[in-house]
Amino acid sequence: MSAVKVSSKVDEEVWDELRELAEETHQSISGVLTEAIRDYVHRHRVRPEVLLHLEDAMRDHEELGRLLAE
């Protein structure tokens, strides 16, 4: 997989914690950042199958939704 160079600003305290974590885990800062970004995206992205289940549940309980809205 190819790498992309990024530039950003972070709080100095957070940067220091990231650097310390990289040292403690014997990883590069780039490796820790890649892992952190991957975890963040994974936690915050809604998977398509979850949306399908939500749509199914809303359709199955449409009448209940109308009653609750009254």
C-alpha positions in Angstrom: 0.0 0.0 0.0 1.4 3.4 -0.9 1.7 6.1 1.7 0.4 9.6 1.6 2.2 12.5 3.2 0.0 14.7 5.4 0.5 17.9 7.3 -1.5 19.1 10.3 -1.4 20.8 13.6 -2.1 19.1 16.9 -1.8 20.3 20.5 1.7 19.9 21.8 0.6 17.8 24.7 -1.2 15.4 22.5 1.8 15.2 20.2 4.1 14.4 23.2 1.7 11.6 24.3 1.7 10.2 20.7 5.5 10.3 20.6 5.7 8.6 24.0 3.3 5.9 22.9 5.3 5.3 19.7 8.5 4.9 21.8 6.8 2.6 24.4 5.4 0.3 21.7 8.5 0.4 19.5 6.6 1.8 16.6 7.2 4.8 14.3 5.0 7.9 14.8 3.7 7.2 11.3 2.7 3.7 12.3 0.9 4.9 15.4 -0.9 7.7 13.4 -2.0 5.2 10.7 -3.4 2.8 13.3 -5.1 5.7 15.1 -6.7 7.0 11.9 -7.8 3.5 10.9 -9.4 2.9 14.3 -11.1 6.3 14.2 -12.6 5.8 10.8 -13.7 2.3 11.6 -15.5 3.5 14.8 -17.2 6.4 13.1 -18.3 5.0 9.8 -21.7 3.5 9.6 -21.5 0.2 7.7 -24.0 -0.3 4.9 -25.5 -3.4 6.4 -26.3 -1.5 9.6 -28.2 1.1 7.5 -30.1 -1.7 5.8 -31.2 -3.2 9.1 -32.2 0.3 10.3 -34.4 0.8 7.2 -35.9 -2.7 7.6 -36.8 -1.9 11.3 -38.2 1.4 10.5 -40.4 -0.1 7.7 -41.5 -3.0 10.0 -42.5 -0.6 12.8 -43.8 2.3 10.7 -47.2 2.3 12.4 -45.6 2.4 15.8 -43.5 5.3 14.7 -46.6 7.2 13.6 -48.3 6.5 17.0 -45.3 7.7 18.9 -45.1 10.8 16.9 -48.7 11.9 17.9 
